[in-house]
């Protein structure tokens, strides 16, 4: 008995320790390759890749995205197994997003005041420790549903600080002219290794078990930590001293941005609606793969990977867009196609067409987030960018409402019907955005609108102050 207990303990800790050693070796090799490749480039890098600090942060985003997606796949599948239905998955995902609602504005204020690189390093270290603890608990075989919910909430508390700090740090690492390109390329990194992480997670679960996923997650986080340790944002541009207001005032100012800044308010309302009815589709994907498509964990991993691949392609296209192209009409178009793709997924008869639908859904989700992050950061002064992203994190913190809503719908009327309802509501939200905020319409539609206004009121100029958002400044 003692020998068996010792063997179990060794097997529990051997994985995480091996992962830690592997992460150090992989991180060192990555940095060495990165520096060698930088010296050997015969063509000058374009856009944000001109900056060494950005390239290091970009590589750390690869590692972080891989960790987050593998963890997402593993935890969602674990929730399905321990609860037995889509409502349980919805509860777990809601617990994961709840910290965004509770802490989003506060962590945005922190990102404006603290050393953003150190914040991200603490997130990576905490994420690795969290993954080792959860993996050990799963390997012991004593995991219960309430523990999955608790760990999901704690993981959300760790990750909520990542987005405001990372987005602001990305812009810090380049000059202002490369800001749009840097945000889009960072989204490429997140989506690219999101696809890899989703695919790897779908393979690891049936092959090695859920517990092994968390060892890979810890490894990936530690690689990102090593890369961040080498980054120095001060090398990209001079540091301008900023007098920060008291923390409580900074949080209050962030809240007032929603109420008084038309551009920020419009983006927040669009984000809330899309988060509740659009992004909540992730709750029913495990059930859809298992009960509707009969594809199991491998099918779930493939669907998640297809979504991440579509997301990667979308942000690659966005990264190549010139700064003169208005992002608002593109966001509205993406919003509309998002809803149509959800309707298509709801009626798909097999895995092949489901993968195509997930490809489009992933592309739309990624593009929507990227346009939102870009518009909200460039709508405020530089010293408020962290708070602006914190407001966006707060708005996506309404996701628990959507996860619970679609989970209840799927448990009551089935996953396809739940997707049909939410897809229709996303389409309605996109149409409402275009109607209420003319700046989100295509230019030709804007011209027609202005002509009609001029014909109806020949003695008054069109009021462009009511367009709903401040035009994006040129890069």
N, C-alpha and C positions, 0 to 999 in steps of 0.2 A: 504493500500500500504506500509506504513512504517513497519507494522508488518510483511508483507511478505518479505520485504527487510532484516529486522533483522533476520528473520528465515533463509533466504538464506545465509547471512553472517555467521550465527552460524553453518549451515551445512557445509560450506566451510572449516572453521577452526577447527571444532570439530574433523574431521577425523585426520588431522595431529597432533593435540594436543594429542588425544588419542593414536595415533601411537607413539608419543614421550614418553608418560608415559609407554606404553606397552614395548617399547624398553628398557627403564631403568630397568623395572622389569625383563624382559627376560634376559637382559645382566647380571644383578646381579645373577639371578638364574643359568645362564650358568656358570659363574665364580665359584659360590659356588659348583655346581656339579663337575666342572672340578677339583677343588682343592681337594674335597673329594675323587673323583675317583683316583686321583694321589696318595693320601696317602694310599688308600686301595688296590692298585695293588699288587697282590701276585707274579706276574711274571714280571720280568724287561722288560720294553718296548724295542722293537728292532729298529734298524736304527735311523732315525732322531727323533723319538718319545721319545728317551732317554732324550731329552732336553726340559725342561719346557717352555722356551721361544719359541721354535719352535711350541710346542703344542698350545700356545696362538695365535701365528701368524697363525697357520693352521686353528684354529677356526674362526679367523677374516676373513680368505679367504673364508670360508663357507658363512659367512654373506655377504661379498662383492659380491661373485658370484651369490647368490640368488637375490640380489638387481639388479645387472647388467642384468641378464637374464629376470627378470620380466619387467624391463624397456625396454629391447630390444623387447620383445613380444608386450608390450603395444604401444610403439612408432611406430613399424612397422605396427601394425593393424590400429593405428590412421592415419598413412600416407596413407594407402590403402583406408580408409574411406574418407579422406579429398581430395585426389587427384583422386581416382577412377581407378587407374591402376598400373601396375608393375613399370612403369617408375618413378612414384612418390615415390614408396618405394625405388627404386634405388637411387634417388636423396637424400632422407633422410639418407640412410645408407652411401652414399658417404660423406655427410656433417659430419656424425659422425666420419668417419675415416680420414677426411682431416687433423685434428690437428696432427695425427700421422706422416704424411708426413712433415708438416710444423715445428713441434716441437720435433720430435722423438729424434734426435741427441742432441738437447739442454737439454731436460729433462734427458737424460742419463748422461750428464755431471753434471747436478744438483744432480742426485742420487749418484754420486761419491763424492760430496762435502758436501751435506746437511745431516742432521739427517734423515735417511730414515724412521724411525718410525713416526716422526713428519710430514713428507711429506704425509704418508699414512693416518694419522689422519686428516690432512687438506683436503685430497681428500674425506674421508668419510663424514666429516662435510659439505663440499661444495655440495657433492652429495645429502645429505639429504635435504638441503635448496633448491637445484635445483628441486628435486622431489616434494616438497611441493608446490613450485611456479607453476610448470607445472600442477600438479593435481588440484590446485585451478582454473587455467585458463580453463582447460577442464570441470570442474564441472560448471563453469559459462556458458558454452555452446558457447563461443565466439572464439574458436580456429579456425585458418585458416591454410592452408597448409604452407604458408611462415613462420608462427610462429613455426610449427612443425620442419621445416628445421632449423630455427634459434636455437631452443632449442636443436636439435640434435647436431648441431655444438658446442654449448656451453657445452653440456654434454661430447662431445669428448675432448674438451679442459680440462675439469676436470679430465677425466679418463686417459688421455695420460701419466700423471705422475705416475699412479698406477703401471704399469707393471715393469718399470726399478727399482723403489724403492722396490717393493715387492719381485721381484726375487733376487735382491742383498741382501735384509734383510733376506730372507729365508736362503741363504748360510751363512750370518753372524751369524745366530742363532745356527749353528751346527759346528762341526769340519770338516776339509776338507774331511776326510774319509767318512762322511755321506752326502757330498754335492749332489751327484747324487740322492741318495734316497730322500733327502729333496726336491729337485726340482720336482721329480716325485710325491711325496706325496702332495705337494702344488697344482700340477695339478689335483690330485685326488679330493682335496677339491673344487677346482674351478668347475670341471665337475660334481661332485656329487650334489652340491646345484644348479648348472646350470640346471640339470634335474628337481630338485624340483621346481626351479623358473619358468622354462618353463611350467611345468604342472600346477602350481598354477596360472600363468598368463592366460593360456588358460581357466581355470575355472572361474576366477574372471571377465574377460571381459564380457561374456554373462550373468553372474549372477548378478554382482554388478556394472558393467560399467568400462570403461577404467580409469576414474578418481580414482577409489578405488585402482587400481594397484599402483599408485604413493604413496599412503599412506603406503602401505606395503614396497615399495622400501625405503622410508625414515626410517621406523622402522628398516629394515635390516642394513642400513648403520650405524645407531646409535649403534646398537648392536656390529658391527665390531669396531666402535670407542672405545667403552668401553673395549673391549678385547685388543686392541692395547695399551691402556693406562696402562695395567698391564704388558706388555711385556718389557723385559730388555735384548737386544741382548748382552750386555757386560758380562752377566753371563755365556755365552756359551764358550767364548774363550777370551784371553787377547787382548786388543786393541793395535795395533801397530801404532804409529804415522806415518802419511803419509803427505808429503809435496805436496799439490795440486798445479798444474800449474794455471796460470790465466784462468778465465772462457773462454775467447775467444780462448786461445790456446788449452784448453781442447776440445772445440767443433771442432777446426781445426784438432786436433790429431785424434778425432773420425772419421772425414771424411777421413783422410789419412789411417786409418785402412782398409777401404773398398778397397782402391786402392793398398795398399802395402802388405796386409796380405792375402795370397792365401786362407786360410781356411775361413776367414771372407767373402771374396769376393764370394766364391762359395756358401756359405750359404745364402748370401743376394740375389744373382741372383735366386737361387731356391725359396726363400721366395717370391720374387716379382712375379715370374711366377705363383706360386701356389696361391698366394693371388688374382691375377687378374682373373684367369680362374677357380680356385677351390673354394675358400671361398666366391666368389661372388654369389654362388648358393642361399645364404640366401635371396637375393633380390626377387627371383621368388617363394619361398616357400609359402608366403601368397596367391599369385595368383593361384599357383598350387593347394593349398588346397581348395580355394573357387571356382574356375572356372573349373578345370579339375577333381578333386575328389569329388566336391560338399560336402565338409565336414565342411565348415564354420570355425568359430574361434576355436571351440573345436578340429577340425581336425588339424588346424594349431598348436595349443598348444600340441596336441599329437605327431605330427611330430617333433616339436622342442624338446619335452621331450625325444623322442626316440633317437634323435641325441645326447642329453646330456647324456643319459644312456650309449650309445655306447662309448662316450668320457670317461665316468667314468670307464667302464670296461677296456678300452685301457690303461689308466694311472695306473690302479691297476696292470695290467700285467707288465707295464714298471717299476713300483716301485719295483717289485720282481726280476727284472733282475740283475744278478751280474755285477759288474763294469768291469769284464774282457771281456764281450761281446761287440764287436764293434758296435757302434750306426749308423755309416754311411750306411752300407748295409740295416739296418732296415729302415732308413729314406727313402731310395730309393724305397724299397718294398712298404712301406706305401703310398708313392707318386703315384705309379702305381695303387694300389688297389683303391685309392681315385678317380682317373679318371674313372676306371671301374664301381665303385659304382654310380657315377653321370650318366653314360650311362644307368645303370639299372633303376635309378629313373626316367629318362626321358621316359622310355617305360613301366612304371608300370601302370596297369589298375585299381587298387583299393587301398583303404587306407591301407589294411593289408600288401600288398607287399611294399607299399610306406614306411610304418613304418620300415620294415626290411631293406630297402635300406638306410633309414635315420640312422638306427642303425650303419650300416657299415660306412656311410659317417661321422658321428660324431666320431666314433672310429679313423678313418684315420686323420680327422682334428686335433683331440686332440693329437694323437701320433706325427704327423708332427710338431706341435707347440712345444711339449715337447722335442723332439729330437733336434729341432733347438735351443731352449733356452739352453739346456744342452751343446751342441757342441760349441756354440758361446761364452758361459761364460768360458768354460775350454780351449778355444783357446787363451786366453789373460791372462795377469797377474792379480792378485787379485785387484789391485788398478784401473783397467780399466773395471771391470765387469759391473758396471753401464752403462758405455759408450757402452760396447758391446751389452747389452740388449737394450739400446737406439737406436743403429744401427738397431737391429732387429725390434724395433717399427717403425723406419723410413721406413724399407723395407715393412712392412705390411701397412704402410700409403699409398701405391700405390693402396689400395683397392678401392678408389673412381673411378678409371679408370675401374675396373672390375664391380662395381655395376652399373655404367652408361652403360657400354657395354652390360651387360646381360639384363639390364632394357630395352634398345632400342631394342635388339633382341627379347625379350619376347613380347614387344608391337607390333613388326612388324610381326614376324613369329610364335609367341606363346611360352609359357613357356617350353613345352617339347622339341621343336626344339632348343631353347636357351641352355637347359641343354645338349643336344646331342653335340652341337658345342663345348661348354666349356669342357665337359667330354673328348672329343677326344683331345683337346689341352693339358689337364692335362696329359693324357697318353703320348703324344708326349714330354712333358717337362720331365717326369720321365725317358723316354728312353734316352733323350739327356743328362741328368745328369749322367746316368750310363756310357754312351759312352765317355763323355768329362772328367769325373773324376773317374778313375779306382778304387779309394779307396771306392767308393760307391757301387761297385759290390760285390757279394758274394765271399767268400774266394776261393771256387773251381774255379770260373771264373777268379779270380786274378791269381791263379796258372797257368791256361792254358795260360793267357795273358803273364805271365813272361816267360813261356817255349817257346812260339812262338817268343818272343823278343830275347831270348837267342839263339834260332836256327837261327834267321835272322841275328843277330849281335853277333857272338860267341866271339869276342874280347872286348866287352864292356858290363859292368854291367847295369842292368835296372836302369833308372833314377827315383828313388822314390821321388825325390824332385818335380816332376811334377804330383803328385797324386791328387792334387787339394785341400787337406785339411791336416792339421796337425793331426797325430794320437792322439786319446784321451788318456791322461795320466791315469794311474791306480788310483783308489780312495784312 
